[in-house]
């Protein structure tokens, strides 16, 4: 089986009505995911579903993400947004702790630290992040792939620098997981929104925590789900949190998680190698074509292609039926498993 075979097999799951190259904003939902969400909605409307949804679906999504991230499911907490996960980590830091972040990092990664008011938050250029770690740094918080322009961080260098100075690491995998190998176990914490390259409905997010770091997180959002035994801890205070990352679960948005289970299954069927090769191959074709048109792109091998200063062409592309985005002064084009060479060529045709 060639590496393209699983990509072609997955293509039947999608039915975009435009040339869709905007996964960095949100991913298309597979047919199987839509069917699962609709089935649960119908059951809720008819009164046939006890409890509005199934925790089995949540556990299946947890296991699916754990498999993709390379960790045991016991290290994965489920939730609804990256911001809440980062807020929990921010609440665990003592006053005066130093947090190092890249300049221009996505707001959800930095704001919970910056707005606490009693932390020292420093910023450094992404390509100088490892060099900016110092003995006083408590935590390095950064994205694997930058939202604004698709740059991939030097992950190994940042991990090595943090380890050398005794700092913890928080990695946001939202723009990476689904096309880029995440290796969540290499970080103290990772946070990942599910609605982009993971192709899950919005309202799904995943926090991974090492066993050692689990002991540092406060029971800030403790509730009946945090006990790890749904439906048996509904009344009175909990005696304890679940002894795994499940102790940091949020009550699930069942509609979203019933869909997420199937989106993550699809990614597993395609395989990490095929996803990475396909997405980065299309991006390389796009960069080469843009260069021929005289447009300089942000260097790298990311599945996200950004063209500084070309954000003004987004309306032209949208008018031509090509979905892209334009954050921070860049024209941003993101490639994923449902995209083809014809999609890339359509972008180049419009820009020409």
C-alpha positions as CSV (number, residue, x, y, z in Angstrom):
1,X,0.0,0.0,0.0
2,X,1.4,3.4,-1.0
3,X,1.4,6.2,1.5
4,X,-1.3,7.9,-0.6
5,X,-3.7,5.0,-0.4
6,X,-5.1,5.9,3.1
7,X,-5.4,9.5,2.1
8,X,-7.5,8.6,-0.9
9,X,-9.6,6.2,1.3
10,X,-10.3,9.0,3.7
11,X,-11.3,11.5,1.0
12,X,-14.8,10.0,0.8
13,X,-15.4,11.3,4.4
14,X,-15.4,15.0,3.3
15,X,-17.6,17.1,1.0
16,X,-16.4,20.7,0.9
17,X,-18.3,23.1,-1.3
18,X,-15.2,25.3,-1.6
19,X,-11.5,24.8,-2.1
20,X,-10.9,24.5,1.7
21,X,-7.4,25.4,2.8
22,X,-8.2,27.0,6.2
23,X,-7.7,24.1,8.7
24,X,-5.6,26.5,10.9
25,X,-9.0,28.2,11.7
26,X,-11.1,25.0,11.9
27,X,-11.0,21.6,10.4
28,X,-13.7,20.0,8.2
29,X,-15.9,17.4,10.0
30,X,-15.8,13.9,8.5
31,X,-19.1,12.3,7.5
32,X,-18.8,9.7,10.3
33,X,-18.4,12.5,12.9
34,X,-21.4,14.3,11.6
35,X,-23.5,11.1,11.7
36,X,-22.5,10.5,15.4
37,X,-23.4,14.0,16.4
38,X,-26.7,13.9,14.6
39,X,-27.6,10.5,16.1
40,X,-27.0,11.8,19.7
41,X,-29.0,15.0,19.0
42,X,-31.9,12.9,17.7
43,X,-31.8,10.7,20.8
44,X,-31.8,13.7,23.1
45,X,-34.7,15.2,21.2
46,X,-36.7,12.0,21.5
47,X,-35.8,11.3,25.1
48,X,-34.1,8.0,24.3
49,X,-30.7,8.9,25.8
50,X,-30.1,8.6,29.5
51,X,-27.7,11.4,30.7
52,X,-27.6,13.3,27.4
53,X,-24.5,11.3,26.2
54,X,-22.1,8.5,26.9
55,X,-18.9,8.6,28.8
56,X,-17.8,5.7,26.7
57,X,-17.4,8.2,23.8
58,X,-15.3,10.4,26.0
59,X,-13.1,7.5,26.9
60,X,-12.8,6.5,23.3
61,X,-11.8,10.1,22.4
62,X,-9.3,10.1,25.3
63,X,-7.7,6.9,24.0
64,X,-7.7,8.1,20.4
65,X,-5.9,11.3,21.4
66,X,-3.5,9.4,23.7
67,X,-2.6,7.1,20.8
68,X,-1.9,10.0,18.5
69,X,0.1,11.9,21.2
70,X,2.1,8.9,22.2
71,X,1.1,8.7,25.8
72,X,-1.0,6.5,28.1
73,X,-4.7,7.5,28.4
74,X,-4.1,8.0,32.1
75,X,-2.0,11.1,31.2
76,X,-4.9,12.7,29.3
77,X,-7.5,15.0,30.7
78,X,-10.5,16.0,28.5
79,X,-12.1,19.5,28.4
80,X,-13.6,22.2,26.3
81,X,-10.9,24.7,25.6
82,X,-7.2,25.3,25.7
83,X,-7.7,28.4,27.7
84,X,-9.2,26.5,30.6
85,X,-6.3,24.0,30.6
86,X,-3.7,26.8,30.5
87,X,-5.6,28.6,33.3
88,X,-5.3,25.5,35.5
89,X,-1.5,25.4,34.9
90,X,-1.2,29.1,35.6
91,X,-3.0,28.7,38.9
92,X,-0.5,26.1,40.0
93,X,2.5,28.5,39.9
94,X,3.7,30.3,43.0
95,X,3.7,34.2,43.0
96,X,6.7,35.6,41.3
97,X,7.3,32.5,39.1
98,X,8.9,33.3,35.8
99,X,7.2,32.1,32.6
100,X,9.0,32.4,29.3
101,X,6.9,32.6,26.0
102,X,7.6,33.4,22.4
103,X,6.8,36.8,21.0
104,X,3.5,36.9,19.2
105,X,2.3,33.6,20.8
106,X,-1.4,32.8,20.6
107,X,-3.4,34.6,23.3
108,X,-4.8,31.5,25.0
109,X,-1.2,30.3,25.7
110,X,0.0,33.5,27.3
111,X,-3.0,35.4,28.7
112,X,-3.7,33.2,31.8
113,X,-0.1,33.9,32.9
114,X,0.1,37.5,31.9
115,X,-3.2,38.5,33.5
116,X,-2.6,36.8,36.8
117,X,-0.7,39.8,37.8
118,X,1.8,38.3,40.2
119,X,3.9,36.3,37.7
120,X,7.0,37.4,35.8
121,X,6.2,36.8,32.1
122,X,9.1,37.2,29.7
123,X,9.0,37.0,25.9
124,X,11.7,36.1,23.4
125,X,11.8,35.6,19.6
126,X,10.7,32.0,18.7
127,X,14.1,31.2,17.2
128,X,15.8,32.5,20.3
129,X,13.5,30.8,22.8
130,X,15.9,28.1,23.9
131,X,18.7,30.6,24.5
132,X,16.4,32.8,26.6
133,X,15.8,30.0,29.2
134,X,17.7,30.9,32.4
135,X,18.0,29.5,35.9
136,X,15.1,31.6,37.2
137,X,12.7,30.3,34.6
138,X,9.9,28.1,36.1
139,X,8.0,27.3,32.9
140,X,8.4,27.7,29.1
141,X,5.0,27.9,27.4
142,X,5.0,27.8,23.6
143,X,3.2,26.3,20.6
144,X,4.8,23.5,18.6
145,X,3.5,25.3,15.4
146,X,2.8,29.0,15.5
147,X,-0.7,30.1,14.8
148,X,0.1,33.3,13.0
149,X,2.6,32.0,10.4
150,X,3.0,28.2,10.7
151,X,6.6,28.3,12.0
152,X,7.7,25.1,13.8
153,X,9.6,25.6,17.0
154,X,12.9,24.0,17.7
155,X,11.4,21.6,20.1
156,X,14.5,19.6,21.0
157,X,16.5,22.8,21.8
158,X,13.7,24.2,24.0
159,X,13.3,20.9,25.9
160,X,17.1,20.6,26.4
161,X,17.4,24.2,27.7
162,X,14.4,23.8,30.0
163,X,15.9,20.5,31.4
164,X,19.3,22.2,31.9
165,X,17.7,24.9,34.0
166,X,15.1,22.8,35.8
167,X,12.1,24.5,34.1
168,X,8.9,22.8,33.2
169,X,7.5,22.9,29.7
170,X,4.0,23.6,28.4
171,X,3.5,22.8,24.7
172,X,0.4,23.9,22.7
173,X,-0.2,21.3,20.0
174,X,-3.4,22.9,18.5
175,X,-1.8,23.8,15.2
176,X,0.3,20.6,15.1
177,X,-1.6,17.5,16.3
178,X,-3.1,15.8,13.3
179,X,-0.2,16.4,10.9
180,X,2.9,16.8,13.0
181,X,4.3,14.2,15.5
182,X,3.3,15.5,18.9
183,X,5.3,13.3,21.4
184,X,3.4,14.7,24.3
185,X,5.3,12.6,26.8
186,X,8.4,14.8,26.3
187,X,6.7,17.7,28.0
188,X,5.3,18.3,31.5
189,X,2.1,19.6,30.0
190,X,0.6,19.7,26.5
191,X,-2.7,21.4,25.6
192,X,-4.5,20.8,22.3
193,X,-7.7,22.1,20.8
194,X,-9.5,19.4,18.9
195,X,-11.4,21.5,16.3
196,X,-8.5,22.2,13.9
197,X,-6.2,19.5,12.5
198,X,-7.8,16.8,14.7
199,X,-11.1,17.4,12.8
200,X,-13.2,17.2,16.0
201,X,-16.3,19.4,16.8
202,X,-15.5,22.5,18.7
203,X,-15.8,21.9,22.4
204,X,-13.1,19.2,22.6
205,X,-9.7,19.8,24.0
206,X,-7.0,17.6,25.6
207,X,-4.5,18.2,28.4
208,X,-1.6,15.9,29.0
209,X,0.2,15.9,32.3
210,X,3.1,13.8,33.5
211,X,2.6,11.8,36.6
212,X,5.0,14.1,38.5
213,X,3.3,17.3,37.3
214,X,-0.2,16.0,38.2
215,X,0.7,16.5,41.8
216,X,1.3,20.2,41.3
217,X,-2.1,21.1,39.7
218,X,-4.8,22.5,42.1
219,X,-8.3,21.1,42.2
220,X,-9.5,24.4,40.7
221,X,-12.3,22.9,38.6
222,X,-13.1,19.9,40.7
223,X,-16.6,18.5,40.2
224,X,-18.5,15.3,39.9
225,X,-16.6,14.3,36.8
226,X,-13.2,14.8,38.4
227,X,-13.7,11.8,40.6
228,X,-13.2,9.5,37.6
229,X,-16.4,7.5,38.3
230,X,-19.3,9.2,36.5
231,X,-22.7,9.3,38.1
232,X,-21.5,8.1,41.5
233,X,-20.1,11.4,42.9
234,X,-22.9,13.8,42.2
235,X,-23.6,15.0,45.7
236,X,-21.6,16.4,48.5
237,X,-17.9,17.2,48.3
238,X,-15.5,14.8,46.6
239,X,-13.3,12.8,48.9
240,X,-10.5,13.0,46.3
241,X,-9.8,13.5,42.7
242,X,-9.2,10.6,40.3
243,X,-5.6,9.4,40.7
244,X,-4.8,10.0,37.1
245,X,-5.2,13.0,34.7
246,X,-8.9,12.2,34.8
247,X,-8.9,14.2,38.0
248,X,-8.6,17.3,35.8
249,X,-11.5,16.5,33.4
250,X,-14.2,19.0,32.7
251,X,-17.8,17.9,32.4
252,X,-17.9,16.9,28.7
253,X,-19.8,18.5,25.9
254,X,-21.3,15.2,24.8
255,X,-22.3,16.2,21.3
256,X,-18.7,17.2,20.6
257,X,-17.2,14.1,22.2
258,X,-19.5,11.7,20.4
259,X,-18.1,13.2,17.2
260,X,-14.5,13.4,18.4
261,X,-14.3,9.7,18.9
262,X,-14.9,9.1,15.2
263,X,-12.6,11.9,14.0
264,X,-9.7,10.5,15.9
265,X,-10.4,7.0,14.7
266,X,-10.2,8.4,11.1
267,X,-6.8,10.0,11.7
268,X,-5.6,6.7,13.2
269,X,-6.8,4.8,10.1
270,X,-4.8,7.2,7.9
271,X,-1.7,7.0,10.0
272,X,0.7,9.7,11.2
273,X,3.3,9.1,8.5
274,X,0.8,9.5,5.7
275,X,-0.8,12.6,7.3
276,X,2.6,14.3,7.7
277,X,3.9,13.4,4.2
278,X,0.7,14.4,2.5
279,X,0.3,17.8,4.2
280,X,3.9,18.8,4.0
281,X,4.1,17.6,0.4
282,X,1.2,19.9,-0.6
283,X,2.7,22.8,1.3
284,X,6.1,22.3,-0.5
285,X,4.3,22.4,-3.8
286,X,2.5,25.6,-2.8
287,X,5.7,27.3,-1.6
288,X,7.4,26.4,-4.9
289,X,4.5,27.9,-6.9
290,X,4.4,31.0,-4.8
291,X,8.1,31.5,-5.3
292,X,7.6,31.4,-9.1
293,X,5.0,34.1,-8.7
294,X,7.5,36.2,-6.8
295,X,6.0,35.8,-3.3
296,X,8.4,35.1,-0.4
297,X,6.9,32.7,2.2
298,X,7.8,32.1,5.8
299,X,10.7,29.5,5.5
300,X,10.2,26.0,6.8
301,X,8.5,22.6,6.1
302,X,5.3,23.3,7.9
303,X,1.9,22.2,6.6
304,X,0.9,25.8,7.1
305,X,2.1,28.2,4.4
306,X,2.2,31.9,5.3
307,X,3.0,34.8,2.9
308,X,3.8,38.0,4.8
309,X,2.2,41.2,3.4
310,X,-0.2,39.3,1.1
311,X,-3.2,39.3,3.5
312,X,-4.9,41.8,1.2
313,X,-5.5,39.0,-1.4
314,X,-7.7,37.0,1.0
315,X,-10.9,38.6,-0.3
316,X,-9.9,37.7,-3.9
317,X,-9.4,34.1,-2.9
318,X,-12.7,33.9,-1.0
319,X,-14.5,35.4,-3.9
320,X,-13.0,32.7,-6.1
321,X,-14.2,30.0,-3.7
322,X,-10.9,29.4,-1.9
323,X,-11.1,29.4,1.9
324,X,-7.9,30.8,3.6
325,X,-7.2,33.2,6.4
326,X,-5.2,36.3,7.0
327,X,-3.9,36.6,10.6
328,X,-1.2,39.0,11.8
329,X,-0.5,40.5,8.3
330,X,0.0,37.1,6.6
331,X,-1.9,35.2,4.0
332,X,-2.2,31.8,5.7
333,X,-2.9,28.6,3.8
334,X,-3.1,25.3,5.6
335,X,-3.0,21.9,4.0
336,X,-4.5,18.7,5.5
337,X,-5.6,15.2,4.5
338,X,-8.7,16.3,2.5
339,X,-6.6,18.7,0.3
340,X,-5.2,17.8,-3.2
341,X,-2.7,19.1,-5.7
342,X,-5.6,20.6,-7.5
343,X,-6.5,22.7,-4.4
344,X,-2.9,24.1,-4.3
345,X,-2.9,24.8,-8.0
346,X,-6.2,26.7,-7.6
347,X,-4.7,29.0,-5.1
348,X,-1.8,29.7,-7.4
349,X,-4.1,30.3,-10.3
350,X,-6.1,32.9,-8.4
351,X,-3.0,34.7,-7.1
352,X,-1.5,34.8,-10.6
